[in-house]
Amino acid sequence: MHLNPDHFLQTESGRVLTPQRNRAAWTRCHAALETALGAARPPSAIYLLIGPQGSGKSTWVRAHGQAESPDAVFFDAILVKRSERAEVLARVKPFGVAAIAVWLRTPLATCLARNARRPADEVVSEQAIRNVFAALEPPSLSEGFDRIIEIACDTGAPTARACPEAMLSTDLDLSFHLTSPADVDALVAVRIDAMRESLERIGRFDPLRARERFLSGFEPGHTRHIVVAGQRVGFFVVKPREDHLLLDHLYVVPAWQGRGIGAAVLRAVFDEADALGAPVRVGALKHSASNRFYLRHGFRLVKTGEYDNYYVRGAR
């Protein structure tokens, strides 16, 4: 089911928008969502599409909705603010249905170009799109989402070649899934695979020791698989501390490194930290490439140990 307030603005002569009709459209959209949730066979999941006008939300639903989950509900609206999403999530939570965010990270120039190509009755003012783009608050698992699919198109170019209308998710179809105790062997394997080269370089590669160290601090509730296009490619661990968030592990398997996945994970961690007004702390093995990675993303070195460097990103 594809729900969009704009669908309720359509008339025989095209889309007609007034403040009163817009309020009524949202009311009907929420009512349709509650009807679907209360059905004898409720949907398998609710997908909340997040992004400004022209970001590709409806296009994504048409291109990928059936493959993603044919019996799900796709709530396709701007939903750029946490308060807007909270209203929808509050309706979903009592039914125990999974809530999944689909965040379209489309450049402003692309949104504006697409909007200009729309039928006359569907064109939104440029200033309205700029306002929505500026107001966007990135989705976070802390809001109550079970997964976040981040669809990136970072070129900034509005051409079809640079950012295909129907192929947005091929750039980065990213989601995070909580782990379970049964995942421990797979997680250890990822850790060993990701760290092997750095540890061998300093003569400290020991698979048994790597396993024991990971098991000693493993907490499934704070550990998330990194999934790209349905494939597990790594994991990360964020543990809340009294005055900060600890990024305890972040591993991407070598075959998937260098594709922006680690940076996307950091954006999600930063979003959680910023919502709490908390700093983020992380450690990195000395002489590993991860030191440059964390410095490049705003961390600063605060302490050096025998084998590790320790970094902090201040509260925002």
C-alpha positions as CSV (number, residue, x, y, z in Angstrom):
1,M,0.0,0.0,0.0
2,H,1.4,3.4,-1.0
3,L,0.0,6.3,1.1
4,N,0.8,9.9,0.2
5,P,-1.2,12.9,1.3
6,D,-0.8,14.3,-2.3
7,H,-3.0,11.4,-3.5
8,F,-5.9,12.9,-1.7
9,L,-5.4,16.3,-3.3
10,Q,-6.1,15.0,-6.8
11,T,-9.2,16.1,-8.6
12,E,-10.4,15.5,-12.2
13,S,-8.7,18.7,-13.2
14,G,-5.4,17.9,-11.4
15,R,-3.9,18.5,-8.0
16,V,-5.6,21.3,-6.0
17,L,-3.8,22.5,-2.9
18,T,-5.2,24.8,-0.3
19,P,-4.5,24.9,3.5
20,Q,-7.8,23.3,4.2
21,R,-7.5,20.6,1.6
22,N,-3.9,19.8,2.8
23,R,-5.1,19.3,6.4
24,A,-7.9,17.1,5.2
25,A,-5.5,15.1,3.0
26,W,-3.2,14.4,6.0
27,T,-6.2,13.4,8.1
28,R,-7.3,10.9,5.4
29,C,-3.8,9.6,5.1
30,H,-3.5,8.9,8.8
31,A,-6.9,7.3,8.8
32,A,-5.9,5.0,5.9
33,L,-2.7,4.0,7.9
34,E,-4.7,3.1,11.0
35,T,-7.2,1.1,8.8
36,A,-4.3,-0.9,7.4
37,L,-2.7,-1.4,10.8
38,G,-6.0,-2.7,12.3
39,A,-6.8,-5.1,9.4
40,A,-7.1,-8.8,10.1
41,R,-3.7,-9.2,8.4
42,P,-1.7,-6.2,9.3
43,P,1.2,-5.1,7.1
44,S,4.6,-6.7,7.6
45,A,6.2,-3.3,8.0
46,I,5.7,0.4,7.7
47,Y,8.2,2.3,5.6
48,L,8.5,6.0,6.2
49,L,9.9,7.9,3.2
50,I,12.0,10.9,4.3
51,G,13.3,13.7,2.1
52,P,12.3,17.0,0.5
53,Q,10.1,17.3,-2.6
54,G,11.9,16.0,-5.6
55,S,14.2,13.7,-3.6
56,G,12.8,10.6,-5.3
57,K,10.5,9.2,-2.6
58,S,7.6,8.1,-4.8
59,T,10.1,6.9,-7.5
60,W,11.8,4.7,-4.9
61,V,8.5,3.2,-3.8
62,R,7.4,2.4,-7.4
63,A,10.8,1.0,-8.3
64,H,11.7,-1.0,-5.1
65,G,8.6,-1.2,-2.9
66,Q,7.3,-4.6,-4.2
67,A,10.8,-6.2,-4.0
68,E,11.4,-4.7,-0.6
69,S,8.2,-6.0,1.0
70,P,5.1,-6.5,-1.1
71,D,2.6,-6.5,1.8
72,A,4.1,-3.4,3.6
73,V,2.7,0.1,3.8
74,F,4.8,2.9,2.3
75,F,4.0,6.2,4.0
76,D,5.3,8.6,1.4
77,A,5.5,12.2,2.7
78,I,8.1,14.8,3.5
79,L,8.6,13.9,7.2
80,V,11.8,15.7,7.5
81,K,11.4,16.6,11.2
82,R,11.5,14.2,14.1
83,S,8.2,15.6,15.4
84,E,6.5,14.8,12.1
85,R,7.8,11.3,12.2
86,A,6.9,10.8,15.9
87,E,3.2,11.3,15.0
88,V,3.3,8.5,12.5
89,L,5.5,6.2,14.7
90,A,3.1,6.7,17.6
91,R,0.3,5.3,15.5
92,V,2.4,2.3,14.5
93,K,3.9,1.3,17.8
94,P,0.8,-0.1,19.5
95,F,0.4,-2.7,16.7
96,G,4.0,-4.1,17.0
97,V,4.7,-3.5,13.3
98,A,8.3,-2.9,12.2
99,A,9.0,0.7,11.3
100,I,11.6,1.3,8.7
101,A,13.0,4.7,7.6
102,V,14.0,5.3,4.0
103,W,16.1,8.4,3.9
104,L,16.6,9.9,0.4
105,R,19.9,11.9,0.7
106,T,19.4,13.7,-2.6
107,P,21.3,17.0,-3.3
108,L,19.3,20.2,-3.3
109,A,20.2,20.9,-6.9
110,T,18.7,17.5,-8.0
111,C,15.5,18.1,-6.0
112,L,15.0,21.5,-7.7
113,A,15.7,20.2,-11.2
114,R,13.2,17.4,-10.8
115,N,10.6,19.7,-9.4
116,A,10.9,22.0,-12.4
117,R,10.2,19.0,-14.7
118,R,6.9,18.1,-12.9
119,P,3.4,18.8,-14.3
120,A,2.4,22.4,-13.7
121,D,-0.1,21.5,-11.0
122,E,2.5,19.5,-9.0
123,V,5.3,22.1,-9.1
124,V,6.4,23.3,-5.6
125,S,7.9,26.7,-5.1
126,E,11.7,26.7,-5.1
127,Q,11.8,28.5,-1.7
128,A,9.5,25.9,-0.2
129,I,11.9,23.1,-1.2
130,R,14.9,25.1,0.1
131,N,13.1,25.5,3.4
132,V,12.3,21.8,3.7
133,F,15.9,20.8,2.7
134,A,17.3,23.1,5.4
135,A,14.8,21.8,8.0
136,L,15.7,18.1,7.5
137,E,16.6,16.2,10.7
138,P,18.3,12.9,9.9
139,P,16.4,9.9,11.1
140,S,17.9,7.9,14.0
141,L,17.2,4.5,15.5
142,S,16.6,6.3,18.8
143,E,13.3,7.6,17.3
144,G,12.0,4.1,17.3
145,F,12.9,2.8,13.9
146,D,13.8,-0.8,13.5
147,R,15.9,-0.1,10.4
148,I,17.2,2.9,8.5
149,I,17.8,2.6,4.8
150,E,20.0,5.4,3.6
151,I,19.9,6.1,-0.1
152,A,22.7,8.3,-1.1
153,C,23.2,10.2,-4.3
154,D,26.2,12.5,-3.5
155,T,27.2,13.8,-6.8
156,G,25.2,17.0,-6.6
157,A,24.6,16.8,-10.3
158,P,20.9,17.0,-11.5
159,T,21.5,14.9,-14.6
160,A,19.9,11.5,-15.1
161,R,23.3,10.0,-15.8
162,A,24.8,11.2,-12.5
163,C,21.7,10.4,-10.4
164,P,19.3,8.1,-12.2
165,E,15.7,8.6,-11.3
166,A,14.9,4.9,-10.8
167,M,18.3,3.7,-9.6
168,L,18.9,5.8,-6.5
169,S,19.3,2.9,-4.2
170,T,22.2,1.4,-6.1
171,D,24.5,4.0,-4.6
172,L,24.0,3.1,-1.0
173,D,21.1,1.0,0.2
174,L,22.1,0.9,3.8
175,S,20.3,-0.5,6.9
176,F,21.3,-1.4,10.4
177,H,19.9,-4.5,12.2
178,L,20.2,-5.4,15.8
179,T,22.2,-8.6,16.5
180,S,21.4,-11.6,18.6
181,P,23.6,-14.0,20.7
182,A,23.4,-16.5,17.8
183,D,25.3,-14.0,15.6
184,V,28.5,-14.1,17.7
185,D,30.5,-16.4,15.4
186,A,29.7,-14.3,12.3
187,L,30.6,-11.1,14.1
188,V,33.9,-12.5,15.3
189,A,34.7,-13.6,11.7
190,V,34.0,-10.1,10.5
191,R,36.2,-8.6,13.2
192,I,39.1,-10.9,12.4
193,D,38.8,-10.3,8.7
194,A,38.7,-6.5,9.1
195,M,41.6,-6.3,11.5
196,R,43.9,-9.0,10.2
197,E,46.1,-6.8,8.0
198,S,46.6,-4.1,10.7
199,L,47.4,-6.7,13.4
200,E,49.7,-8.7,11.2
201,R,51.7,-5.5,10.5
202,I,52.6,-5.1,14.1
203,G,52.9,-8.8,14.9
204,R,49.8,-9.1,17.1
205,F,47.4,-11.1,14.9
206,D,45.9,-13.8,17.2
207,P,42.4,-15.1,16.1
208,L,41.8,-16.7,19.5
209,R,42.7,-13.6,21.4
210,A,40.5,-11.5,19.1
211,R,37.6,-13.8,19.7
212,E,38.0,-13.7,23.5
213,R,38.3,-9.9,23.6
214,F,35.2,-9.5,21.6
215,L,33.2,-12.0,23.7
216,S,34.2,-10.3,26.9
217,G,32.3,-7.2,26.0
218,F,29.6,-8.5,23.6
219,E,26.2,-6.9,24.2
220,P,23.7,-7.8,21.4
221,G,21.4,-4.9,22.3
222,H,24.1,-2.4,21.4
223,T,25.5,-4.3,18.4
224,R,24.2,-3.7,14.9
225,H,24.8,-5.4,11.6
226,I,25.7,-3.2,8.7
227,V,23.6,-4.3,5.7
228,V,24.0,-3.1,2.2
229,A,21.4,-4.2,-0.4
230,G,20.5,-7.1,1.8
231,Q,24.0,-8.3,2.4
232,R,25.8,-8.1,5.8
233,V,29.1,-6.2,5.3
234,G,30.1,-5.4,8.8
235,F,28.9,-4.3,12.2
236,F,29.3,-1.6,14.8
237,V,28.8,-1.3,18.5
238,V,27.6,1.9,20.3
239,K,27.4,1.8,24.1
240,P,25.9,4.6,26.2
241,R,28.1,5.8,29.0
242,E,27.3,8.3,31.7
243,D,28.6,11.3,29.8
244,H,29.2,10.1,26.3
245,L,28.6,7.4,23.6
246,L,31.3,4.9,23.1
247,L,31.8,3.7,19.6
248,D,33.3,0.4,20.8
249,H,33.7,-1.3,17.4
250,L,33.2,-0.4,13.7
251,Y,34.2,-3.0,11.1
252,V,33.6,-3.2,7.4
253,V,34.8,-6.3,5.6
254,P,37.7,-5.5,3.3
255,A,35.8,-6.3,0.1
256,W,33.3,-3.5,1.0
257,Q,35.7,-0.9,2.3
258,G,36.3,2.4,0.5
259,R,32.6,2.8,-0.6
260,G,31.5,5.3,2.0
261,I,29.9,2.7,4.3
262,G,32.0,3.7,7.4
263,A,31.2,7.3,6.8
264,A,27.4,6.5,6.7
265,V,27.7,4.6,9.9
266,L,29.4,7.6,11.6
267,R,26.6,9.9,10.4
268,A,24.1,7.6,12.1
269,V,26.1,7.5,15.3
270,F,26.6,11.3,15.2
271,D,22.8,11.8,14.8
272,E,22.2,9.7,17.9
273,A,24.9,11.6,19.8
274,D,23.7,15.0,18.7
275,A,20.1,14.2,19.7
276,L,21.5,13.5,23.2
277,G,23.9,16.4,23.2
278,A,26.7,13.9,24.0
279,P,30.3,13.5,22.7
280,V,31.4,10.3,21.0
281,R,34.6,8.5,22.0
282,V,36.4,5.8,20.0
283,G,39.8,3.9,20.1
284,A,41.9,2.9,17.1
285,L,44.8,0.6,16.7
286,K,48.0,2.6,16.3
287,H,49.2,2.9,12.7
288,S,46.0,1.5,11.2
289,A,44.1,3.4,8.5
290,S,41.2,4.0,11.0
291,N,43.2,6.8,12.6
292,R,43.1,8.9,9.5
293,F,39.4,7.9,9.0
294,Y,38.4,9.2,12.5
295,L,40.5,12.4,12.2
296,R,38.9,13.1,8.8
297,H,35.4,12.8,10.3
298,G,35.9,15.4,13.1
299,F,37.5,13.4,15.9
300,R,40.5,14.7,17.8
301,L,43.2,12.7,19.5
302,V,43.1,12.9,23.3
303,K,45.2,10.0,24.5
304,T,47.8,7.6,23.3
305,G,48.3,4.1,24.8
306,E,50.7,1.3,24.2
307,Y,48.8,-0.1,21.3
308,D,45.8,2.2,20.7
309,N,45.0,5.9,20.1
310,Y,41.9,7.4,21.7
311,Y,39.7,10.0,20.1
312,V,36.7,12.2,20.9
313,R,34.1,14.1,18.9
314,G,32.7,16.8,21.0
315,A,29.0,17.3,21.8
316,R,27.0,19.3,19.3
